[in-house]
Amino acid sequence: MLEKIKEFDINLLVYLNSLGSEKFDGFWLIITNQLYWTPFFLFLFFLIYKKIGVKQTLYILLFIAVLIAFTDQTTNLFKHTFARLRPCNNPDLKGVIRAVQIRNSYSFFSGHAANTMAVATFLFWILKRHFKYFGLLFLWPLIFAYSRIYLGLHYPGDILTGYFFGAVFGSLLYLVYKRLKPQYFPG
């Protein structure tokens, strides 16, 4: 059963990765770089600030910092425990996939997917009543994580596992936030 899942994961990677072409490589290299998402984050927090004010926005930022630190460290623990080679470093996939970018760290599970899904989930639970189409925020982790497959850095299973952990961690921290919020922001 595990071998069938691994085989499906590799086949799906090969298919999704093969959809790319050199003329789009630059675009996906920009998408995968967190620095280029800064205007999006600033715009997002500007919208949040306009809806709930500076104190609550700073409070949310504090929770997000804790969430990212926890999610990132959990991801690293899994990566070093499972020590799964990234697709770009897998000798069986050399010449089979397009390795647009090379990283020497391990693959399972994706920190990009986990962190973005955790933040998106956390913010969604808090702000869905303030913004009509706030569910569109989940396009961010989807696009961001696909870039990792496109570049040959992660298997789809790494992404899906990252999504799962991110959604769980984001939801759990939301419950902590919800419990603590009345103490600091009653009403």
Secondary structure, DSSP 8 states (H G I E B T S, - for coil): -HHHHHHHHHHHHHHHHHT--HHHHHHHHHHH-GGGGHHHHHHHHHHHHHHH-HHHHHHHHHHHHHHHHHHHHHHHHHHHHH----GGG-GGGTTTS---S---S--SS-HHHHHHHHHHHHHHHHHTTT-TTGGGGGHHHHHHHHHHHHTTS--HHHHHHHHHHHHHHHHHHHHHHHHHHHHHS--
